[in-house]
Amino acid sequence: MQVQPYLFFDGRCEEAIEFYRRTLGAEVQMLMRWQDSPEPCPEGTIPPGSENKVMHAALQIGGTTVMASDGRCGGAPTFQGFSLSLDAADDAEAKRLFERLSDGGQVQMPLGKTFFASSFGMVADKFGVSWMVIKPTM
C-alpha cells in the first residue's frame, strides 16, 4: 500500500507544475485536461471556460509521486492541516530548495540547525502548500 499526496490547486495547477519543475526538478508523468476526458464531465463539475484546466496530473519528485488537479477551478486553493516533508542530500541542497520554495511564499520557520537536523525549515510556497525541508543529522 502507498499513500500519495493529491493537491488541488483550484485553477492554478499548471502554474504550480511549472513552479515545481523549476524549484524541485519535478517531472510530469501524466497530465490530462478536462476537455480530454473520455467521458463528458457531469453538469456543474467545472465552471464554463475551464475545459483547458488540469483534470489530473502526476508529478515525480525524487522517489515520490505527487498528484495534482485544478479541481473545481474556484480560484482559492486552501492547503491546511498538513505539510510535505522534503529530505535534502546535504545542507547546501536544503538551503537551495528552501530558498526556491520561499520565492513568493511565506517562511514559517527559518532554515537552521536543530537538535534533530543539520538543516530544518518550514515554508508555505506561493500556492500555500506547506513544506518542511530537512537534512537529518543521521
Secondary structure as UniProt FT lines:
FT   STRAND          6..8
FT   TURN            10..11
FT   HELIX           13..24
FT   STRAND          27..33
FT   HELIX           34..36
FT   TURN            43..44
FT   TURN            48..49
FT   TURN            51..52
FT   STRAND          54..61
FT   TURN            62..63
FT   STRAND          64..69
FT   TURN            71..72
FT   STRAND          84..87
FT   HELIX           91..102
FT   TURN            103..104
FT   STRAND          106..112
FT   STRAND          117..124
FT   TURN            126..127
FT   STRAND          130..136
//
